[in-house]
Amino acid sequence: MATISATSATFGASLKPCFKNNKVTGGTSTTLKMVRAGWGKNVFPALRTSRFNVCCAAKPETVQKVCEIVKKQLALSDETELTPESKFAALGADSLDTVEIVMGLEEEFGISVEEESSQNITTVQEAADLIEKLVQKKPEA
């Protein structure tokens, strides 16, 4: 026998529930929904269909350093303006250029980027976020 349960809560800016007479009150609100499905007698494990994600942006210093390395690797002029959303391909980088950018980042920050992760880097922000993540994981010497 299959069972399904669902839970939904809406929170205001202060993270307090915003319900009044079973209706969401005005103001900024965030909704978190969770659905679980399972089968009797534990034949199959319960499934969670949603998850809570927290994403932190990299430090501005890291983004700036990534911009400097990208400019150097792609031989861009100092006047070329890079933003966190700047895409390597839009700057004229091919796959070899991207590999060289990643190698420059590894050298500068003393990290090692796995090939799978390096293939997912397409913007300055993605590179900076990955660096922050790897620097935090790096064992202290």
C-alpha positions as protocol buffer text, in pm:
chain_id: "A"
residue {
  index: 1
  type: MET
  ca { x: 0 y: 0 z: 0 }
}
residue {
  index: 2
  type: ALA
  ca { x: 142 y: 340 z: -98 }
}
residue {
  index: 3
  type: THR
  ca { x: 126 y: 645 z: 122 }
}
residue {
  index: 4
  type: ILE
  ca { x: 180 y: 1008 z: 33 }
}
residue {
  index: 5
  type: SER
  ca { x: 200 y: 1301 z: 271 }
}
residue {
  index: 6
  type: ALA
  ca { x: 258 y: 1668 z: 198 }
}
residue {
  index: 7
  type: THR
  ca { x: 354 y: 1961 z: 418 }
}
residue {
  index: 8
  type: SER
  ca { x: 358 y: 2326 z: 325 }
}
residue {
  index: 9
  type: ALA
  ca { x: 452 y: 2627 z: 538 }
}
residue {
  index: 10
  type: THR
  ca { x: 477 y: 2992 z: 446 }
}
residue {
  index: 11
  type: PHE
  ca { x: 710 y: 3224 z: 634 }
}
residue {
  index: 12
  type: GLY
  ca { x: 729 y: 3603 z: 639 }
}
residue {
  index: 13
  type: ALA
  ca { x: 1044 y: 3812 z: 631 }
}
residue {
  index: 14
  type: SER
  ca { x: 1094 y: 3747 z: 1005 }
}
residue {
  index: 15
  type: LEU
  ca { x: 1068 y: 3369 z: 944 }
}
residue {
  index: 16
  type: LYS
  ca { x: 748 y: 3351 z: 1150 }
}
residue {
  index: 17
  type: PRO
  ca { x: 448 y: 3174 z: 994 }
}
residue {
  index: 18
  type: CYS
  ca { x: 219 y: 3421 z: 814 }
}
residue {
  index: 19
  type: PHE
  ca { x: -120 y: 3252 z: 850 }
}
residue {
  index: 20
  type: LYS
  ca { x: -441 y: 3420 z: 954 }
}
residue {
  index: 21
  type: ASN
  ca { x: -764 y: 3223 z: 925 }
}
residue {
  index: 22
  type: ASN
  ca { x: -577 y: 2968 z: 709 }
}
residue {
  index: 23
  type: LYS
  ca { x: -480 y: 3241 z: 459 }
}
residue {
  index: 24
  type: VAL
  ca { x: -139 y: 3387 z: 397 }
}
residue {
  index: 25
  type: THR
  ca { x: -122 y: 3747 z: 516 }
}
residue {
  index: 26
  type: GLY
  ca { x: 36 y: 4033 z: 316 }
}
residue {
  index: 27
  type: GLY
  ca { x: 407 y: 4112 z: 298 }
}
residue {
  index: 28
  type: THR
  ca { x: 708 y: 3924 z: 172 }
}
residue {
  index: 29
  type: SER
  ca { x: 681 y: 3551 z: 223 }
}
residue {
  index: 30
  type: THR
  ca { x: 869 y: 3233 z: 141 }
}
residue {
  index: 31
  type: THR
  ca { x: 708 y: 2893 z: 96 }
}
residue {
  index: 32
  type: LEU
  ca { x: 875 y: 2563 z: 180 }
}
residue {
  index: 33
  type: LYS
  ca { x: 698 y: 2249 z: 56 }
}
residue {
  index: 34
  type: MET
  ca { x: 789 y: 1888 z: 123 }
}
residue {
  index: 35
  type: VAL
  ca { x: 631 y: 1577 z: -18 }
}
residue {
  index: 36
  type: ARG
  ca { x: 711 y: 1226 z: 100 }
}
residue {
  index: 37
  type: ALA
  ca { x: 605 y: 905 z: -68 }
}
residue {
  index: 38
  type: GLY
  ca { x: 651 y: 556 z: 67 }
}
residue {
  index: 39
  type: TRP
  ca { x: 527 y: 202 z: 44 }
}
residue {
  index: 40
  type: GLY
  ca { x: 394 y: -23 z: 319 }
}
residue {
  index: 41
  type: LYS
  ca { x: 618 y: -276 z: 491 }
}
residue {
  index: 42
  type: ASN
  ca { x: 930 y: -73 z: 395 }
}
residue {
  index: 43
  type: VAL
  ca { x: 953 y: -236 z: 54 }
}
residue {
  index: 44
  type: PHE
  ca { x: 1089 y: 92 z: -84 }
}
residue {
  index: 45
  type: PRO
  ca { x: 1250 y: 376 z: 110 }
}
residue {
  index: 46
  type: ALA
  ca { x: 1062 y: 703 z: 143 }
}
residue {
  index: 47
  type: LEU
  ca { x: 1132 y: 957 z: -132 }
}
residue {
  index: 48
  type: ARG
  ca { x: 1185 y: 1326 z: -71 }
}
residue {
  index: 49
  type: THR
  ca { x: 1097 y: 1537 z: -369 }
}
residue {
  index: 50
  type: SER
  ca { x: 1227 y: 1871 z: -249 }
}
residue {
  index: 51
  type: ARG
  ca { x: 1526 y: 1995 z: -58 }
}
residue {
  index: 52
  type: PHE
  ca { x: 1634 y: 2308 z: 117 }
}
residue {
  index: 53
  type: ASN
  ca { x: 1928 y: 2475 z: -62 }
}
residue {
  index: 54
  type: VAL
  ca { x: 2151 y: 2744 z: 82 }
}
residue {
  index: 55
  type: CYS
  ca { x: 2387 y: 2917 z: -158 }
}
residue {
  index: 56
  type: CYS
  ca { x: 2654 y: 3163 z: -63 }
}
residue {
  index: 57
  type: ALA
  ca { x: 2831 y: 3390 z: -308 }
}
residue {
  index: 58
  type: ALA
  ca { x: 3209 y: 3405 z: -309 }
}
residue {
  index: 59
  type: LYS
  ca { x: 3394 y: 3689 z: -141 }
}
residue {
  index: 60
  type: PRO
  ca { x: 3443 y: 4001 z: -356 }
}
residue {
  index: 61
  type: GLU
  ca { x: 3822 y: 3958 z: -325 }
}
residue {
  index: 62
  type: THR
  ca { x: 3797 y: 3610 z: -475 }
}
residue {
  index: 63
  type: VAL
  ca { x: 3581 y: 3735 z: -763 }
}
residue {
  index: 64
  type: GLN
  ca { x: 3829 y: 4016 z: -828 }
}
residue {
  index: 65
  type: LYS
  ca { x: 4126 y: 3777 z: -831 }
}
residue {
  index: 66
  type: VAL
  ca { x: 3938 y: 3545 z: -1072 }
}
residue {
  index: 67
  type: CYS
  ca { x: 3874 y: 3845 z: -1300 }
}
residue {
  index: 68
  type: GLU
  ca { x: 4246 y: 3930 z: -1297 }
}
residue {
  index: 69
  type: ILE
  ca { x: 4343 y: 3572 z: -1385 }
}
residue {
  index: 70
  type: VAL
  ca { x: 4083 y: 3552 z: -1663 }
}
residue {
  index: 71
  type: LYS
  ca { x: 4208 y: 3880 z: -1812 }
}
residue {
  index: 72
  type: LYS
  ca { x: 4567 y: 3755 z: -1799 }
}
residue {
  index: 73
  type: GLN
  ca { x: 4490 y: 3411 z: -1948 }
}
residue {
  index: 74
  type: LEU
  ca { x: 4277 y: 3554 z: -2230 }
}
residue {
  index: 75
  type: ALA
  ca { x: 4511 y: 3852 z: -2289 }
}
residue {
  index: 76
  type: LEU
  ca { x: 4226 y: 4098 z: -2237 }
}
residue {
  index: 77
  type: SER
  ca { x: 4298 y: 4469 z: -2205 }
}
residue {
  index: 78
  type: ASP
  ca { x: 4275 y: 4643 z: -1868 }
}
residue {
  index: 79
  type: GLU
  ca { x: 3976 y: 4836 z: -2002 }
}
residue {
  index: 80
  type: THR
  ca { x: 3779 y: 4514 z: -2053 }
}
residue {
  index: 81
  type: GLU
  ca { x: 3514 y: 4508 z: -1783 }
}
residue {
  index: 82
  type: LEU
  ca { x: 3440 y: 4172 z: -1627 }
}
residue {
  index: 83
  type: THR
  ca { x: 3146 y: 4100 z: -1398 }
}
residue {
  index: 84
  type: PRO
  ca { x: 3063 y: 3786 z: -1200 }
}
residue {
  index: 85
  type: GLU
  ca { x: 2816 y: 3697 z: -1479 }
}
residue {
  index: 86
  type: SER
  ca { x: 3083 y: 3726 z: -1753 }
}
residue {
  index: 87
  type: LYS
  ca { x: 3088 y: 3404 z: -1955 }
}
residue {
  index: 88
  type: PHE
  ca { x: 3426 y: 3272 z: -2066 }
}
residue {
  index: 89
  type: ALA
  ca { x: 3288 y: 3179 z: -2410 }
}
residue {
  index: 90
  type: ALA
  ca { x: 3154 y: 3534 z: -2461 }
}
residue {
  index: 91
  type: LEU
  ca { x: 3505 y: 3662 z: -2387 }
}
residue {
  index: 92
  type: GLY
  ca { x: 3642 y: 3446 z: -2668 }
}
residue {
  index: 93
  type: ALA
  ca { x: 3763 y: 3151 z: -2459 }
}
residue {
  index: 94
  type: ASP
  ca { x: 3763 y: 2804 z: -2611 }
}
residue {
  index: 95
  type: SER
  ca { x: 3795 y: 2479 z: -2412 }
}
residue {
  index: 96
  type: LEU
  ca { x: 4176 y: 2503 z: -2402 }
}
residue {
  index: 97
  type: ASP
  ca { x: 4154 y: 2859 z: -2270 }
}
residue {
  index: 98
  type: THR
  ca { x: 3916 y: 2742 z: -1999 }
}
residue {
  index: 99
  type: VAL
  ca { x: 4161 y: 2468 z: -1897 }
}
residue {
  index: 100
  type: GLU
  ca { x: 4439 y: 2731 z: -1876 }
}
residue {
  index: 101
  type: ILE
  ca { x: 4215 y: 2957 z: -1666 }
}
residue {
  index: 102
  type: VAL
  ca { x: 4147 y: 2668 z: -1425 }
}
residue {
  index: 103
  type: MET
  ca { x: 4520 y: 2590 z: -1406 }
}
residue {
  index: 104
  type: GLY
  ca { x: 4591 y: 2956 z: -1325 }
}
residue {
  index: 105
  type: LEU
  ca { x: 4326 y: 2949 z: -1052 }
}
residue {
  index: 106
  type: GLU
  ca { x: 4471 y: 2628 z: -907 }
}
residue {
  index: 107
  type: GLU
  ca { x: 4817 y: 2782 z: -893 }
}
residue {
  index: 108
  type: GLU
  ca { x: 4700 y: 3113 z: -747 }
}
residue {
  index: 109
  type: PHE
  ca { x: 4481 y: 2965 z: -474 }
}
residue {
  index: 110
  type: GLY
  ca { x: 4680 y: 2647 z: -402 }
}
residue {
  index: 111
  type: ILE
  ca { x: 4389 y: 2418 z: -481 }
}
residue {
  index: 112
  type: SER
  ca { x: 4321 y: 2125 z: -710 }
}
residue {
  index: 113
  type: VAL
  ca { x: 4009 y: 2130 z: -928 }
}
residue {
  index: 114
  type: GLU
  ca { x: 3875 y: 1795 z: -1044 }
}
residue {
  index: 115
  type: GLU
  ca { x: 3817 y: 1759 z: -1418 }
}
residue {
  index: 116
  type: GLU
  ca { x: 3442 y: 1710 z: -1369 }
}
residue {
  index: 117
  type: SER
  ca { x: 3415 y: 2035 z: -1174 }
}
residue {
  index: 118
  type: SER
  ca { x: 3630 y: 2229 z: -1420 }
}
residue {
  index: 119
  type: GLN
  ca { x: 3398 y: 2136 z: -1707 }
}
residue {
  index: 120
  type: ASN
  ca { x: 3108 y: 2302 z: -1525 }
}
residue {
  index: 121
  type: ILE
  ca { x: 3282 y: 2639 z: -1488 }
}
residue {
  index: 122
  type: THR
  ca { x: 3148 y: 2882 z: -1748 }
}
residue {
  index: 123
  type: THR
  ca { x: 3138 y: 3216 z: -1563 }
}
residue {
  index: 124
  type: VAL
  ca { x: 3357 y: 3419 z: -1330 }
}
residue {
  index: 125
  type: GLN
  ca { x: 3105 y: 3366 z: -1046 }
}
residue {
  index: 126
  type: GLU
  ca { x: 3100 y: 2987 z: -1092 }
}
residue {
  index: 127
  type: ALA
  ca { x: 3480 y: 2983 z: -1077 }
}
residue {
  index: 128
  type: ALA
  ca { x: 3487 y: 3203 z: -765 }
}
residue {
  index: 129
  type: ASP
  ca { x: 3220 y: 2993 z: -589 }
}
residue {
  index: 130
  type: LEU
  ca { x: 3410 y: 2672 z: -664 }
}
residue {
  index: 131
  type: ILE
  ca { x: 3733 y: 2825 z: -535 }
}
residue {
  index: 132
  type: GLU
  ca { x: 3566 y: 2930 z: -209 }
}
residue {
  index: 133
  type: LYS
  ca { x: 3428 y: 2579 z: -165 }
}
residue {
  index: 134
  type: LEU
  ca { x: 3765 y: 2414 z: -232 }
}
residue {
  index: 135
  type: VAL
  ca { x: 3961 y: 2657 z: -14 }
}
residue {
  index: 136
  type: GLN
  ca { x: 3726 y: 2584 z: 278 }
}
residue {
  index: 137
  type: LYS
  ca { x: 3777 y: 2209 z: 231 }
}
residue {
  index: 138
  type: LYS
  ca { x: 4156 y: 2244 z: 198 }
}
residue {
  index: 139
  type: PRO
  ca { x: 4336 y: 2098 z: 499 }
}
residue {
  index: 140
  type: GLU
  ca { x: 4550 y: 2353 z: 679 }
}
residue {
  index: 141
  type: ALA
  ca { x: 4923 y: 2290 z: 657 }
}
